[in-house]
Amino acid sequence: MSRHTNRVQRKVRMPSNSRKKNKKESVKKAGEISCGIASCDGFSDKHMGGRSLSQENAIETWGEGGFTVRKNRVRVCKGCYKAWKKDNKDDNNTQY
């Protein structure tokens, strides 16, 4: 003898990897703020990895006239920031 019940069948979740995902074409943002280093053509926007250095730090690496200043800071692109970081890597070591 079988029992008939009025239960509703539970919903079964689909695995997350089989769901349809919205595949929108990502639009790359164009750079707006140019790099402050005179010999560089890159962009120093934050979403592109740009950073801001003090004037003193920029003078140590690129000299007096090698950059432009915005609001007492020098905006640099990702490549120029890496060059500055590599140049000042040994200066930060402290001896105990």
C-alpha positions as CSV (number, residue, x, y, z in Angstrom):
1,M,0.0,0.0,0.0
2,S,1.4,3.3,-1.0
3,R,0.9,6.6,0.7
4,H,0.0,9.6,-1.4
5,T,0.8,12.9,0.1
6,N,0.2,16.5,-1.1
7,R,3.7,17.6,-0.5
8,V,5.3,19.9,-3.1
9,Q,8.6,18.8,-4.5
10,R,11.5,21.0,-3.4
11,K,13.4,23.1,-5.9
12,V,16.8,21.8,-6.8
13,R,19.5,24.4,-7.2
14,M,21.6,24.5,-10.3
15,P,25.3,24.4,-9.8
16,S,26.8,27.9,-10.0
17,N,29.1,27.1,-12.9
18,S,26.2,26.1,-15.2
19,R,24.2,29.3,-14.7
20,K,24.1,31.8,-17.5
21,K,26.3,34.7,-16.7
22,N,26.0,38.1,-18.1
23,K,28.9,38.4,-20.4
24,K,29.0,42.1,-21.1
25,E,31.9,43.3,-23.1
26,S,34.1,45.3,-20.7
27,V,35.0,48.7,-22.0
28,K,38.5,49.8,-21.1
29,K,38.6,53.3,-19.6
30,A,40.8,55.7,-21.4
31,G,43.5,57.5,-19.5
32,E,42.8,61.1,-18.6
33,I,45.7,62.2,-16.4
34,S,49.0,62.1,-18.2
35,C,52.2,60.9,-16.5
36,G,54.1,63.8,-14.9
37,I,57.5,62.5,-16.1
38,A,58.8,64.4,-19.1
39,S,60.1,61.4,-21.0
40,C,57.0,59.2,-20.5
41,D,53.8,59.0,-22.5
42,G,51.8,56.9,-20.1
43,F,48.7,57.8,-18.0
44,S,48.7,58.1,-14.2
45,D,45.0,57.4,-13.6
46,K,44.3,55.4,-10.4
47,H,42.4,52.7,-12.3
48,M,45.5,52.2,-14.5
49,G,47.9,51.8,-11.6
50,G,49.1,55.4,-11.4
51,R,50.5,56.8,-8.2
52,S,51.4,60.2,-6.7
53,L,54.9,61.0,-5.4
54,S,56.2,64.0,-3.5
55,Q,58.4,66.5,-5.3
56,E,61.5,65.4,-3.2
57,N,61.1,61.8,-4.2
58,A,60.8,62.8,-7.9
59,I,63.9,65.0,-7.7
60,E,66.0,62.1,-6.3
61,T,65.1,59.9,-9.3
62,W,64.5,62.2,-12.3
63,G,66.3,65.4,-11.4
64,E,65.1,69.0,-11.2
65,G,63.4,69.5,-14.6
66,G,62.4,66.0,-15.4
67,F,58.8,66.2,-14.3
68,T,55.7,68.4,-13.9
69,V,54.0,69.1,-10.6
70,R,50.2,69.1,-9.8
71,K,49.1,70.2,-6.3
72,N,52.6,69.8,-4.8
73,R,52.7,66.2,-6.0
74,V,54.0,64.4,-9.1
75,R,51.5,62.0,-10.7
76,V,53.4,59.0,-12.2
77,C,52.2,56.0,-14.3
78,K,52.7,52.4,-13.2
79,G,55.9,52.0,-15.1
80,C,57.5,55.1,-13.7
81,Y,56.4,54.2,-10.2
82,K,58.1,50.8,-10.5
83,A,61.3,52.6,-11.7
84,W,61.2,55.0,-8.7
85,K,60.5,52.0,-6.4
86,K,63.4,50.1,-7.8
87,D,65.7,53.1,-7.5
88,N,64.8,53.6,-3.9
89,K,64.7,50.0,-2.9
90,D,68.1,50.0,-1.1
91,D,67.6,53.3,0.6
92,N,64.9,52.0,2.9
93,N,66.9,49.2,4.5
94,T,67.7,49.9,8.1
95,Q,70.5,48.4,10.0
96,Y,69.8,47.1,13.5
